[in-house]
Amino acid sequence: MKKVRITVLRKEFYPEYADEYLTEGQSVGPCPLLEVGDEFIFEGSAKMPEGFCPWAWIDIYRSVSAMSSGSSNKPWTKKDGQTIVCCTDGVRPVVFCVEAFGENDESVE
């Protein structure tokens, strides 16, 4: 099994949807748990990395697990062992880069 680096690439916020659908409207703002550039390391056994959002973990775990097991998204991605995923919060989604490293490759941890 490879380790997997999860990096926050982007945080979105759709105030028009917040106003229309959420009880607190725009005051909820973008995701308060994660920041662009945050990195987390998954080391196996389905354990969520410390400090990661539990809701986002549920959303992206399948991709994390697949990358850890050596999955490939070629030819859709430029780099083998890497994928881009996001949480399913439709008002304030967070976009992640999920990339496997270690176990017989030369990636830096």
N, C-alpha and C positions, 0 to 999 in steps of 0.2 A: 504494500500500500504506500502511496505517495502522500506527502503532506500537501495541504492546499492553502494557498494564500487567498484571502478574500479582501479586496480593496474597494472602498467606497469611491466610486467615480463621480457621482452626481446626485444631488438632491433636487427634486422638483416640488413645486407647490402650485396648485390650481385654485386660486382664491374664488373664482366664479363657482366652482363646484362646492367649495367649502361653504360659501354663502347659501347655495341652493339646497345642500343636502345635510350639512352638519349642524347640530344644535348650537354649537359655539361659533359657527361661521369662520371667518378669516382669522379670528383670534387664536385658532389652533396652530397656525403657522406650519412651516416645514417640519419634517421629522426632528424631534428634540433629542433623540438617542444617539444618532450617528452624525459624523462630520465628514466632508469630502477629504480624502486622504487617509482616513482611518484604515488600519490594516489588522486583520485577525488571521490566526493560523489554526487550521483544523488538522488535528493529528490522529483522527480515526475514532472508532467506537461510538459514533453518532453523538458525541459530546459537543454541545454548542460551545464555541469559544467564549471565554470570559468577556463580559461587557457587550456582547452582541445582542441585537434586538430579537426577542423570542418569536415575534410574529414574522419578521423577515427570515429567521432561521427555518421556520416551517415552510416558507415559500421557496427558499433556495436550496434546502438540504439535498434534494434529489440530484441537482447539478453538482453540488460539492461532493457528494458520495460517488457520483459517476467519474468525476475528474480524479478522485483519490484512487479509484480502481483502474485507472488507465484509459478511460474513455477518450475518444477523439471527436472533435467537431469538424474535422477536415471534410470537405473542402470549404466549408462556410466561414471558418476563421483563419486568419493569417498564421497564427501560432498554434501548433498542436498542443493539446492539454490545457486549453484556455477557452473560456466562454464568457459572455456578458449576460447577466440576468438581473432581474429586479424584483422587489417585493410587490405584493399585489394591492397595496394601498392606492386606490384610484385618485385620491385627493393629494397625497404627498408621498409619491413613490421614491424609492432610493434605488439607484443603479449600481451594480457591483461587477467587478472583474473577478472571476474565479479561475485560478491557475494552479495546476499541479506542479510540484517540484520535489527534488530529492530522489531517493532510491534509484541509483544508477544514472542520474543526469547531472549536469554540471551547473545547475542553477544555484545562485547564491541565496542563502536563507535570509 
